[in-house]
Amino acid sequence: MKILFALFLCIDVIILLILGYEAFMVSSNKKHIYRRRFTGLLGLMAAALVLSFYRFNLALWLVGVPAVGVLLFTSILLISMLTHKGPWH
């Protein structure tokens, strides 16, 4: 279970790096949305790290839900791009 927690935490760190880049490096009109998501995910990861010492199952759920959501989204997007026939409009 600790390996799964570490894997989910690594995936969340990658998501956090992408959100941080979009929130603080790229100038766009959606910066405030990315900053809110960045701080929300950062707070969620901090809460999961604190909870991992007291209630490990809850910490695993907190870290796992965003990681599994992103993994599902990217796998569905990959499948749709591989099986699409015709031009993208």
N, CA, C and O atoms as a printed pandas DataFrame, in Angstrom:
     atom_number atom_name residue_name chain_id  residue_number  x_coord  y_coord  z_coord
0              1         N          MET        A               1    0.813   -1.190    0.000
1              2        CA          MET        A               1    0.000    0.000    0.000
2              3         C          MET        A               1    0.865    1.265    0.000
3              4         O          MET        A               1    0.487    2.288   -0.571
4              5         N          LYS        A               2    2.014    1.180    0.640
5              6        CA          LYS        A               2    2.892    2.353    0.679
6              7         C          LYS        A               2    3.471    2.645   -0.703
7              8         O          LYS        A               2    3.707    3.802   -1.051
8              9         N          ILE        A               3    3.699    1.584   -1.492
9             10        CA          ILE        A               3    4.205    1.784   -2.852
10            11         C          ILE        A               3    3.139    2.451   -3.712
11            12         O          ILE        A               3    3.451    3.333   -4.513
12            13         N          LEU        A               4    1.892    2.041   -3.556
13            14        CA          LEU        A               4    0.788    2.659   -4.291
14            15         C          LEU        A               4    0.619    4.121   -3.885
15            16         O          LEU        A               4    0.356    4.978   -4.728
16            17         N          PHE        A               5    0.771    4.400   -2.600
17            18        CA          PHE        A               5    0.700    5.774   -2.117
18            19         C          PHE        A               5    1.819    6.615   -2.736
19            20         O          PHE        A               5    1.586    7.750   -3.152
20            21         N          ALA        A               6    3.022    6.064   -2.797
21            22        CA          ALA        A               6    4.148    6.789   -3.389
22            23         C          ALA        A               6    3.935    7.001   -4.883
23            24         O          ALA        A               6    4.279    8.060   -5.408
24            25         N          LEU        A               7    3.376    6.016   -5.574
25            26        CA          LEU        A               7    3.100    6.154   -7.007
26            27         C          LEU        A               7    2.061    7.239   -7.257
27            28         O          LEU        A               7    2.238    8.085   -8.133
28            29         N          PHE        A               8    0.974    7.211   -6.484
29            30        CA          PHE        A               8   -0.050    8.244   -6.628
30            31         C          PHE        A               8    0.513    9.625   -6.290
31            32         O          PHE        A               8    0.158   10.618   -6.925
32            33         N          LEU        A               9    1.371    9.681   -5.310
33            34        CA          LEU        A               9    1.977   10.954   -4.932
34            35         C          LEU        A               9    2.880   11.486   -6.046
35            36         O          LEU        A               9    2.900   12.690   -6.301
36            37         N          CYS        A              10    3.621   10.606   -6.707
37            38        CA          CYS        A              10    4.467   11.020   -7.833
38            39         C          CYS        A              10    3.624   11.533   -9.002
39            40         O          CYS        A              10    3.987   12.521   -9.641
40            41         N          ILE        A              11    2.512   10.872   -9.281
41            42        CA          ILE        A              11    1.623   11.331  -10.352
42            43         C          ILE        A              11    1.041   12.697   -9.998
43            44         O          ILE        A              11    0.931   13.570  -10.859
44            45         N          ASP        A              12    0.671   12.882   -8.734
45            46        CA          ASP        A              12    0.154   14.178   -8.307
46            47         C          ASP        A              12    1.216   15.272   -8.373
47            48         O          ASP        A              12    0.893   16.426   -8.654
48            49         N          VAL        A              13    2.458   14.932   -8.123
49            50        CA          VAL        A              13    3.546   15.920   -8.238
50            51         C          VAL        A              13    3.714   16.339   -9.698
51            52         O          VAL        A              13    3.948   17.513   -9.982
52            53         N          ILE        A              14    3.596   15.390  -10.619
53            54        CA          ILE        A              14    3.681   15.736  -12.050
54            55         C          ILE        A              14    2.533   16.662  -12.439
55            56         O          ILE        A              14    2.734   17.642  -13.156
56            57         N          ILE        A              15    1.324   16.346  -11.961
57            58        CA          ILE        A              15    0.166   17.218  -12.220
58            59         C          ILE        A              15    0.399   18.599  -11.618
59            60         O          ILE        A              15    0.075   19.616  -12.232
60            61         N          LEU        A              16    0.961   18.626  -10.418
61            62        CA          LEU        A              16    1.235   19.892   -9.732
62            63         C          LEU        A              16    2.262   20.725  -10.494
63            64         O          LEU        A              16    2.133   21.947  -10.564
64            65         N          LEU        A              17    3.275   20.085  -11.063
65            66        CA          LEU        A              17    4.268   20.807  -11.855
66            67         C          LEU        A              17    3.651   21.417  -13.111
67            68         O          LEU        A              17    3.969   22.548  -13.477
68            69         N          ILE        A              18    2.772   20.668  -13.765
69            70        CA          ILE        A              18    2.106   21.193  -14.964
70            71         C          ILE        A              18    1.191   22.354  -14.601
71            72         O          ILE        A              18    1.180   23.374  -15.290
72            73         N          LEU        A              19    0.419   22.206  -13.516
73            74        CA          LEU        A              19   -0.460   23.294  -13.094
74            75         C          LEU        A              19    0.332   24.515  -12.646
75            76         O          LEU        A              19   -0.075   25.646  -12.911
76            77         N          GLY        A              20    1.453   24.302  -11.974
77            78        CA          GLY        A              20    2.297   25.423  -11.558
78            79         C          GLY        A              20    2.877   26.170  -12.740
79            80         O          GLY        A              20    2.971   27.397  -12.723
80            81         N          TYR        A              21    3.267   25.431  -13.768
81            82        CA          TYR        A              21    3.786   26.080  -14.973
82            83         C          TYR        A              21    2.696   26.911  -15.637
83            84         O          TYR        A              21    2.936   28.051  -16.037
84            85         N          GLU        A              22    1.503   26.343  -15.755
85            86        CA          GLU        A              22    0.402   27.080  -16.374
86            87         C          GLU        A              22   -0.044   28.265  -15.528
87            88         O          GLU        A              22   -0.492   29.276  -16.069
88            89         N          ALA        A              23    0.073   28.156  -14.210
89            90        CA          ALA        A              23   -0.416   29.221  -13.333
90            91         C          ALA        A              23    0.565   30.366  -13.188
91            92         O          ALA        A              23    0.150   31.520  -13.075
92            93         N          PHE        A              24    1.858   30.075  -13.189
93            94        CA          PHE        A              24    2.826   31.106  -12.849
94            95         C          PHE        A              24    3.779   31.477  -13.983
95            96         O          PHE        A              24    4.373   32.554  -13.942
96            97         N          MET        A              25    3.943   30.636  -14.977
97            98        CA          MET        A              25    4.895   30.943  -16.049
98            99         C          MET        A              25    4.219   31.447  -17.317
99           100         O          MET        A              25    4.720   32.370  -17.959
100          101         N          VAL        A              26    3.098   30.858  -17.680
101          102        CA          VAL        A              26    2.408   31.204  -18.919
102          103         C          VAL        A              26    1.444   32.347  -18.637
103          104         O          VAL        A              26    0.691   32.319  -17.664
104          105         N          SER        A              27    1.480   33.339  -19.492
105          106        CA          SER        A              27    0.546   34.446  -19.316
106          107         C          SER        A              27   -0.692   34.195  -20.177
107          108         O          SER        A              27   -0.621   34.185  -21.406
108          109         N          SER        A              28   -1.815   33.994  -19.512
109          110        CA          SER        A              28   -3.078   33.774  -20.210
110          111         C          SER        A              28   -4.209   34.336  -19.357
111          112         O          SER        A              28   -4.001   34.766  -18.222
112          113         N          ASN        A              29   -5.401   34.321  -19.925
113          114        CA          ASN        A              29   -6.536   34.843  -19.186
114          115         C          ASN        A              29   -7.142   33.799  -18.244
115          116         O          ASN        A              29   -8.093   34.108  -17.526
116          117         N          LYS        A              30   -6.616   32.579  -18.229
117          118        CA          LYS        A              30   -7.106   31.529  -17.338
118          119         C          LYS        A              30   -6.136   31.263  -16.195
119          120         O          LYS        A              30   -6.169   30.192  -15.588
120          121         N          LYS        A              31   -5.271   32.231  -15.898
121          122        CA          LYS        A              31   -4.286   32.043  -14.842
122          123         C          LYS        A              31   -4.923   31.818  -13.480
123          124         O          LYS        A              31   -4.433   31.009  -12.692
124          125         N          HIS        A              32   -6.004   32.521  -13.198
125          126        CA          HIS        A              32   -6.625   32.392  -11.883
126          127         C          HIS        A              32   -7.247   31.014  -11.680
127          128         O          HIS        A              32   -7.296   30.518  -10.554
128          129         N          ILE        A              33   -7.721   30.395  -12.750
129          130        CA          ILE        A              33   -8.274   29.044  -12.647
130          131         C          ILE        A              33   -7.158   28.049  -12.330
131          132         O          ILE        A              33   -7.319   27.175  -11.478
132          133         N          TYR        A              34   -6.024   28.189  -13.026
133          134        CA          TYR        A              34   -4.901   27.291  -12.778
134          135         C          TYR        A              34   -4.306   27.511  -11.392
135          136         O          TYR        A              34   -3.868   26.558  -10.748
136          137         N          ARG        A              35   -4.287   28.757  -10.927
137          138        CA          ARG        A              35   -3.779   29.015   -9.572
138          139         C          ARG        A              35   -4.671   28.394   -8.517
139          140         O          ARG        A              35   -4.173   27.858   -7.527
140          141         N          ARG        A              36   -5.974   28.454   -8.705
141          142        CA          ARG        A              36   -6.905   27.844   -7.758
142          143         C          ARG        A              36   -6.742   26.329   -7.742
143          144         O          ARG        A              36   -6.746   25.714   -6.676
144          145         N          ARG        A              37   -6.597   25.727   -8.919
145          146        CA          ARG        A              37   -6.389   24.278   -8.979
146          147         C          ARG        A              37   -5.040   23.892   -8.372
147          148         O          ARG        A              37   -4.921   22.867   -7.700
148          149         N          PHE        A              38   -4.028   24.725   -8.618
149          150        CA          PHE        A              38   -2.703   24.458   -8.062
150          151         C          PHE        A              38   -2.733   24.483   -6.538
151          152         O          PHE        A              38   -2.214   23.571   -5.895
152          153         N          THR        A              39   -3.334   25.518   -5.954
153          154        CA          THR        A              39   -3.379   25.600   -4.494
154          155         C          THR        A              39   -4.280   24.517   -3.900
155          156         O          THR        A              39   -4.003   24.010   -2.813
156          157         N          GLY        A              40   -5.346   24.165   -4.599
157          158        CA          GLY        A              40   -6.210   23.092   -4.113
158          159         C          GLY        A              40   -5.499   21.747   -4.083
159          160         O          GLY        A              40   -5.602   21.002   -3.108
160          161         N          LEU        A              41   -4.775   21.440   -5.159
161          162        CA          LEU        A              41   -4.043   20.178   -5.199
162          163         C          LEU        A              41   -2.882   20.174   -4.223
163          164         O          LEU        A              41   -2.569   19.140   -3.631
164          165         N          LEU        A              42   -2.243   21.318   -4.050
165          166        CA          LEU        A              42   -1.154   21.407   -3.072
166          167         C          LEU        A              42   -1.678   21.193   -1.655
167          168         O          LEU        A              42   -1.045   20.491   -0.866
168          169         N          GLY        A              43   -2.814   21.780   -1.324
169          170        CA          GLY        A              43   -3.422   21.567   -0.019
170          171         C          GLY        A              43   -3.873   20.130    0.185
171          172         O          GLY        A              43   -3.737   19.579    1.277
172          173         N          LEU        A              44   -4.415   19.522   -0.874
173          174        CA          LEU        A              44   -4.834   18.134   -0.791
174          175         C          LEU        A              44   -3.651   17.205   -0.556
175          176         O          LEU        A              44   -3.742   16.261    0.229
176          177         N          MET        A              45   -2.540   17.475   -1.237
177          178        CA          MET        A              45   -1.347   16.644   -1.039
178          179         C          MET        A              45   -0.754   16.841    0.350
179          180         O          MET        A              45   -0.289   15.880    0.963
180          181         N          ALA        A              46   -0.764   18.066    0.853
181          182        CA          ALA        A              46   -0.257   18.311    2.204
182          183         C          ALA        A              46   -1.132   17.612    3.241
183          184         O          ALA        A              46   -0.619   17.035    4.200
184          185         N          ALA        A              47   -2.449   17.663    3.053
185          186        CA          ALA        A              47   -3.353   16.975    3.976
186          187         C          ALA        A              47   -3.155   15.468    3.920
187          188         O          ALA        A              47   -3.215   14.794    4.949
188          189         N          ALA        A              48   -2.919   14.938    2.727
189          190        CA          ALA        A              48   -2.696   13.497    2.601
190          191         C          ALA        A              48   -1.386   13.080    3.254
191          192         O          ALA        A              48   -1.309   12.013    3.864
192          193         N          LEU        A              49   -0.357   13.912    3.131
193          194        CA          LEU        A              49    0.911   13.581    3.791
194          195         C          LEU        A              49    0.773   13.593    5.306
195          196         O          LEU        A              49    1.353   12.745    5.984
196          197         N          VAL        A              50    0.013   14.545    5.847
197          198        CA          VAL        A              50   -0.197   14.575    7.288
198          199         C          VAL        A              50   -1.053   13.390    7.724
199          200         O          VAL        A              50   -0.770   12.755    8.739
200          201         N          LEU        A              51   -2.104   13.093    6.952
201          202        CA          LEU        A              51   -2.992   11.982    7.304
202          203         C          LEU        A              51   -2.333   10.620    7.135
203          204         O          LEU        A              51   -2.798    9.637    7.712
204          205         N          SER        A              52   -1.253   10.544    6.353
205          206        CA          SER        A              52   -0.618    9.245    6.141
206          207         C          SER        A              52   -0.023    8.686    7.426
207          208         O          SER        A              52    0.204    7.480    7.526
208          209         N          PHE        A              53    0.232    9.544    8.409
209          210        CA          PHE        A              53    0.751    9.064    9.682
210          211         C          PHE        A              53   -0.360    8.601   10.624
211          212         O          PHE        A              53   -0.108    7.811   11.535
212          213         N          TYR        A              54   -1.577    9.081   10.415
213          214        CA          TYR        A              54   -2.670    8.789   11.333
214          215         C          TYR        A              54   -3.724    7.865   10.722
215          216         O          TYR        A              54   -4.077    6.843   11.311
216          217         N          ARG        A              55   -4.222    8.227    9.539
217          218        CA          ARG        A              55   -5.241    7.423    8.863
218          219         C          ARG        A              55   -4.790    7.198    7.427
219          220         O          ARG        A              55   -5.069    8.001    6.536
220          221         N          PHE        A              56   -4.086    6.089    7.222
221          222        CA          PHE        A              56   -3.445    5.851    5.927
222          223         C          PHE        A              56   -4.459    5.616    4.812
223          224         O          PHE        A              56   -4.233    6.040    3.679
224          225         N          ASN        A              57   -5.576    4.947    5.114
225          226        CA          ASN        A              57   -6.568    4.666    4.068
226          227         C          ASN        A              57   -7.175    5.949    3.501
227          228         O          ASN        A              57   -7.368    6.067    2.291
228          229         N          LEU        A              58   -7.471    6.895    4.367
229          230        CA          LEU        A              58   -8.013    8.173    3.908
230          231         C          LEU        A              58   -6.982    8.948    3.087
231          232         O          LEU        A              58   -7.325    9.583    2.089
232          233         N          ALA        A              59   -5.735    8.894    3.507
233          234        CA          ALA        A              59   -4.668    9.563    2.755
234          235         C          ALA        A              59   -4.504    8.940    1.377
235          236         O          ALA        A              59   -4.274    9.643    0.394
236          237         N          LEU        A              60   -4.620    7.626    1.311
237          238        CA          LEU        A              60   -4.514    6.947    0.015
238          239         C          LEU        A              60   -5.654    7.345   -0.909
239          240         O          LEU        A              60   -5.445    7.526   -2.108
240          241         N          TRP        A              61   -6.857    7.481   -0.365
241          242        CA          TRP        A              61   -7.982    7.939   -1.170
242          243         C          TRP        A              61   -7.783    9.382   -1.641
243          244         O          TRP        A              61   -8.065    9.704   -2.795
244          245         N          LEU        A              62   -7.298   10.247   -0.749
245          246        CA          LEU        A              62   -7.114   11.654   -1.119
246          247         C          LEU        A              62   -6.100   11.819   -2.237
247          248         O          LEU        A              62   -6.290   12.639   -3.135
248          249         N          VAL        A              63   -5.035   11.052   -2.189
249          250        CA          VAL        A              63   -4.002   11.173   -3.215
250          251         C          VAL        A              63   -4.388   10.400   -4.469
251          252         O          VAL        A              63   -4.006   10.780   -5.576
252          253         N          GLY        A              64   -5.144    9.318   -4.303
253          254        CA          GLY        A              64   -5.448    8.457   -5.431
254          255         C          GLY        A              64   -6.511    8.967   -6.367
255          256         O          GLY        A              64   -6.459    8.688   -7.565
256          257         N          VAL        A              65   -7.467    9.702   -5.861
257          258        CA          VAL        A              65   -8.578   10.155   -6.715
258          259         C          VAL        A              65   -8.108   11.079   -7.846
259          260         O          VAL        A              65   -8.494   10.838   -8.990
260          261         N          PRO        A              66   -7.299   12.120   -7.601
261          262        CA          PRO        A              66   -6.834   12.925   -8.733
262          263         C          PRO        A              66   -5.918   12.156   -9.678
263          264         O          PRO        A              66   -5.973   12.351  -10.893
264          265         N          ALA        A              67   -5.077   11.282   -9.127
265          266        CA          ALA        A              67   -4.153   10.525   -9.970
266          267         C          ALA        A              67   -4.907    9.563  -10.886
267          268         O          ALA        A              67   -4.607    9.470  -12.076
268          269         N          VAL        A              68   -5.874    8.857  -10.334
269          270        CA          VAL        A              68   -6.648    7.915  -11.146
270          271         C          VAL        A              68   -7.514    8.669  -12.157
271          272         O          VAL        A              68   -7.697    8.204  -13.282
272          273         N          GLY        A              69   -8.041    9.813  -11.770
273          274        CA          GLY        A              69   -8.818   10.614  -12.718
274          275         C          GLY        A              69   -8.001   11.067  -13.913
275          276         O          GLY        A              69   -8.468   11.006  -15.050
276          277         N          VAL        A              70   -6.796   11.515  -13.662
277          278        CA          VAL        A              70   -5.925   11.953  -14.765
278          279         C          VAL        A              70   -5.494   10.760  -15.605
279          280         O          VAL        A              70   -5.433   10.865  -16.830
280          281         N          LEU        A              71   -5.197    9.637  -14.980
281          282        CA          LEU        A              71   -4.825    8.446  -15.739
282          283         C          LEU        A              71   -5.963    7.960  -16.620
283          284         O          LEU        A              71   -5.732    7.565  -17.763
284          285         N          LEU        A              72   -7.190    7.983  -16.107
285          286        CA          LEU        A              72   -8.343    7.600  -16.922
286          287         C          LEU        A              72   -8.554    8.562  -18.089
287          288         O          LEU        A              72   -8.822    8.138  -19.214
288          289         N          PHE        A              73   -8.431    9.859  -17.811
289          290        CA          PHE        A              73   -8.614   10.851  -18.871
290          291         C          PHE        A              73   -7.572   10.682  -19.976
291          292         O          PHE        A              73   -7.912   10.713  -21.159
292          293         N          THR        A              74   -6.310   10.505  -19.598
293          294        CA          THR        A              74   -5.269   10.379  -20.619
294          295         C          THR        A              74   -5.389    9.070  -21.392
295          296         O          THR        A              74   -5.120    9.042  -22.593
296          297         N          SER        A              75   -5.787    7.989  -20.729
297          298        CA          SER        A              75   -5.935    6.728  -21.458
298          299         C          SER        A              75   -7.125    6.783  -22.413
299          300         O          SER        A              75   -7.041    6.263  -23.525
300          301         N          ILE        A              76   -8.226    7.401  -22.001
301          302        CA          ILE        A              76   -9.377    7.537  -22.903
302          303         C          ILE        A              76   -9.039    8.455  -24.075
303          304         O          ILE        A              76   -9.451    8.199  -25.206
304          305         N          LEU        A              77   -8.294    9.516  -23.809
305          306        CA          LEU        A              77   -7.875   10.406  -24.890
306          307         C          LEU        A              77   -6.946    9.687  -25.858
307          308         O          LEU        A              77   -7.063    9.875  -27.069
308          309         N          LEU        A              78   -6.034    8.877  -25.361
309          310        CA          LEU        A              78   -5.134    8.113  -26.223
310          311         C          LEU        A              78   -5.904    7.119  -27.076
311          312         O          LEU        A              78   -5.635    6.987  -28.269
312          313         N          ILE        A              79   -6.854    6.424  -26.480
313          314        CA          ILE        A              79   -7.656    5.461  -27.240
314          315         C          ILE        A              79   -8.468    6.162  -28.319
315          316         O          ILE        A              79   -8.568    5.669  -29.443
316          317         N          SER        A              80   -9.043    7.304  -27.983
317          318        CA          SER        A              80   -9.847    8.016  -28.984
318          319         C          SER        A              80   -8.978    8.567  -30.110
319          320         O          SER        A              80   -9.420    8.623  -31.257
320          321         N          MET        A              81   -7.753    8.974  -29.800
321          322        CA          MET        A              81   -6.877    9.471  -30.863
322          323         C          MET        A              81   -6.363    8.333  -31.744
323          324         O          MET        A              81   -6.166    8.520  -32.945
324          325         N          LEU        A              82   -6.148    7.168  -31.161
325          326        CA          LEU        A              82   -5.664    6.038  -31.953
326          327         C          LEU        A              82   -6.742    5.423  -32.825
327          328         O          LEU        A              82   -6.447    4.936  -33.916
328          329         N          THR        A              83   -7.980    5.435  -32.368
329          330        CA          THR        A              83   -9.048    4.778  -33.128
330          331         C          THR        A              83   -9.841    5.730  -34.016
331          332         O          THR        A              83  -10.753    5.294  -34.717
332          333         N          HIS        A              84   -9.518    7.009  -34.001
333          334        CA          HIS        A              84  -10.261    7.976  -34.803
334          335         C          HIS        A              84   -9.868    7.834  -36.270
335          336         O          HIS        A              84   -8.687    7.795  -36.615
336          337         N          LYS        A              85  -10.877    7.757  -37.113
337          338        CA          LYS        A              85  -10.627    7.696  -38.561
338          339         C          LYS        A              85  -11.182    8.961  -39.186
339          340         O          LYS        A              85  -12.370    9.259  -39.062
340          341         N          GLY        A              86  -10.333    9.688  -39.846
341          342        CA          GLY        A              86  -10.760   10.913  -40.486
342          343         C          GLY        A              86  -10.082   12.122  -39.878
343          344         O          GLY        A              86   -9.337   12.012  -38.905
344          345         N          PRO        A              87  -10.348   13.271  -40.460
345          346        CA          PRO        A              87   -9.678   14.486  -39.976
346          347         C          PRO        A              87  -10.283   14.996  -38.668
347          348         O          PRO        A              87  -11.460   14.781  -38.378
348          349         N          TRP        A              88   -9.455   15.664  -37.903
349          350        CA          TRP        A              88   -9.921   16.328  -36.679
350          351         C          TRP        A              88  -10.457   17.686  -37.062
351          352         O          TRP        A              88   -9.747   18.475  -37.685
352          353         N          HIS        A              89  -11.696   17.979  -36.704
353          354        CA          HIS        A              89  -12.287   19.289  -37.017
354          355         C          HIS        A              89  -12.582   20.027  -35.756
355          356         O          HIS        A              89  -13.083   21.150  -35.801
